[in-house]
Structure formats: C-alpha cells, structure tokens
Amino acid sequence: MALEVFEKMWNDVLSTGDFTLGKAVTEFEERFAKMCGSKYAIGVANGTDAIKLPLKMCGVGPGDEVITAANTFVASAGAIVECGATPRFVDMCEHYVLDSYKLESAITEKTKAIVPVSFTGEPCEMDEVLRVADKYKLHVVEDNCQGVLASYKGKFLGNFGIAGAISLHPLKNLNVWGDGGVIMTSDDEMNRKLRLYRNHGMFDRDTITMFGLNSRLDSLQAVVGNYLIDSTPGNVEQRRRNAAYYDMYLKDVPGVFIVPRRTHAVSSFHLYFFEVDEAIRNDLYQYLLDAGIEAKIHYPTPLYLQPGLQYLGYKEGDFPVADRQAKRYITLMTDEHLNQNQMYYCVSKVREFMCNKPQEKYLY
Ligand SMILES: *Cc1c(COP(=O)(O)O)cnc(C)c1O
C-alpha cells in the first residue's frame, strides 16, 4: 500500500472519530483471512487474547487441563491460566516445538484442549496433533503467534484446529505499531461467537447476548496492518532466505548443530536457532554479544521451570529435551532488513569462535 493511501486511511479514522472496530478493522480482517487461507479472521487486542478467546468459546474453564509446550513464550500457557484452566506440558522435539508423539502421555480425564505452539515459526507435526485430538475429542487452538504463513503439508498454520492465534506485536513477522492480534477460523459458529465475545457480548448497542470482553483490534493499528500486510509474504520469504544463508554457512562449522529441515513443514523463521555443546554455549553467546551481534537465548530457563509456575508441580528433569536444548541453543535474528554483510559477519563470528582462529573478514 502506498504511503498516500495509508495517510488517507489514517486521516479517515481521525476525521470520523471511528476509533473502535469500523472499516479499517473489517478491511484488515478480510485481507488477513485471504492471505492465510482461513474463512474468517477476527481482530483482537493481542496475541494472548487470540489464544484465550477461542479456548473460552470452546468452554475451557476451571477444572480443565490444556496441553501445551514445555518451552515457549509465557503467553501460550498464560492464556490457558486466564481461562481458569491448568496448563499441562509436553516435552519438545528437535524442531523446538512440542513433541506431538508425546501428547498422549499428558492426557488425563480433565484434558479439554491442545495448544500446539509454532515456536520460532516451526510447525508441530500437525497430523499427529489432529490424530490425538480426534481420538480423545479435544479442541485444538493453535498458538501460531510466531508462525504467520508457516505451513504444514501445503496448508498455512492457523487452519488446523478450531482456531489459530496470531500476534501483531512489534517483534513479530507482521507487526503493527503497538499491540494487536488476529484469530483465524473457518468455523461459522466460532466466528460468530468470537465477534460477540471480543466486544462485550454486544450484538448491537441495545442487545447483550452474553458477558464478553473488551478485546478489540485498535482501529488505528488496523490501518497500520493494512499498510503493512502486503509486504508480509515477501518478508517471510526474505526471512527464509536469511535462514537458508545461515544454514549454508553454519552447517560445516565444527561443533555447530542445525536441525535437519523438513520439506513438509515450512517455518516462517521468526527466529533462527542453532546449538552448540553446553560447555561452551555461554562463552559463544558472550562472544557474539561482544562482537555487537544481537544474539539471544529463548529461553535460558524453559517455561515449565519458571518460578511463577512452581505451583504446577514440575521439576527439573521432567522434560529432558527442553532442558538439554535450553543449555545448548542460541538465537540469531532473521529480520528481513538484514543485509548479507551483516549475516556474513554473524556466521563468521560463530566460525571464528568455534575454530578458535580468525576467519577472512568479508566475502563481499
Ligand atoms: C508473542 C507471543 C504470544 C503473545 O502475543 P502478544 O501479542 O504479545 O500477546 C503468544 N505466544 C507466543 C509463542 C508468542 O511468541
């Protein structure tokens, strides 16, 4: 979208004073649904609500358990807790997402739903998620907050369960200028309920159908979303190229582990993870920071071991893969704005440390 069109849409909101829902939100929802292949997209206040609202509309509440990943951003489990339910964790697989083949071991009489998380933008093995959900009659709400346009067997994530959550937070691949979220669904009844629930349960100004929330996507943020959405497919493609570049240069560095890429599961590469031996991870991390590289660790303590979650009764060692990965992984940025010099600098610093000798400085 051209800047002039953006300015016109922004000024339209200002001049009409139509600051909640309205045209900009509807347009964004339609364009988002079209881009991601869902029948509907519902704008909400943030990605956390985009997980919470569908869970609530599935009837998840106190006494219920919902299964999610042992390591993820806190909100995957936080949304479950906000429903009054209890998160139950499963261990990770090598792709840094929950191990679908361990789902069944976490199921109890109280299990009501599964929240698979496309952490870093990587798809879970969705065939297995759906098989288990079907067998035990569980709802699936995808936490696809990091995975816009990631796909599994040719279908975009967010389209596998009853609903899929997207975050528009400034750090995400499609980011507005504040908080925002989108729920993807192709279910008519879910769409109808969510639209009521995000707006106080109001059918119109005189009719309240149920108690709801105020969780609307801000209209000015929807204007920003309309401005930026066309560049999303290109940005995701660029992130994939950046990740492929890292793969190419890091795969031969001694001591660096990169997970084999799956052809049937295509990441949106919100983040790029690689692993090294735990004995040197922190030194390499510090080395990269000292070199001015914005390396990160997601997360040094896996979610299930965080102090605020101790009441759930988990202890270190319950999820050995999550534990091992947390000691080994390092995150590199994949932003579409990175140029090849910057990425070459990153990989050459990793190589320099790992080979313990200076490398040739620049390729270009
Ligand atoms: C960002 C994120 C969320 C929450 O999104 P907000 O818009 O910040 O509420 C939930 N889950 C995951 C995996 C995320 O990365």
The ligand as an SDF file (V2000), in Angstrom:
LIG
                    3D

 15 15  0  0  0  0  0  0  0  0999 V2000
    4.1700  -13.1980   21.1400 C   0  0  0  0  0  0  0  0  0  0  0  0
    3.6230  -14.4880   21.5260 C   0  0  0  0  0  0  0  0  0  0  0  0
    2.3930  -14.6070   22.1860 C   0  0  0  0  0  0  0  0  0  0  0  0
    1.5860  -13.4620   22.7040 C   0  0  0  0  0  0  0  0  0  0  0  0
    1.3890  -12.4260   21.8310 O   0  0  0  0  0  0  0  0  0  0  0  0
    1.0810  -10.9590   22.4090 P   0  0  0  0  0  0  0  0  0  0  0  0
    0.6060  -10.2430   21.1870 O   0  0  0  0  0  0  0  0  0  0  0  0
    2.3760  -10.4270   22.9300 O   0  0  0  0  0  0  0  0  0  0  0  0
    0.0420  -11.0800   23.4440 O   0  0  0  0  0  0  0  0  0  0  0  0
    1.9240  -15.8830   22.4550 C   0  0  0  0  0  0  0  0  0  0  0  0
    2.6240  -16.9750   22.1300 N   0  0  0  0  0  0  0  0  0  0  0  0
    3.8150  -16.9050   21.5120 C   0  0  0  0  0  0  0  0  0  0  0  0
    4.5310  -18.1690   21.1550 C   0  0  0  0  0  0  0  0  0  0  0  0
    4.3640  -15.6610   21.2050 C   0  0  0  0  0  0  0  0  0  0  0  0
    5.5570  -15.6020   20.6250 O   0  0  0  0  0  0  0  0  0  0  0  0
  1  2  1  0
  2  3  1  0
  2 14  2  0
  3  4  1  0
  3 10  2  0
  4  5  1  0
  5  6  1  0
  6  7  2  0
  6  8  1  0
  6  9  1  0
 10 11  1  0
 11 12  2  0
 12 13  1  0
 12 14  1  0
 14 15  1  0
M  END
$$$$
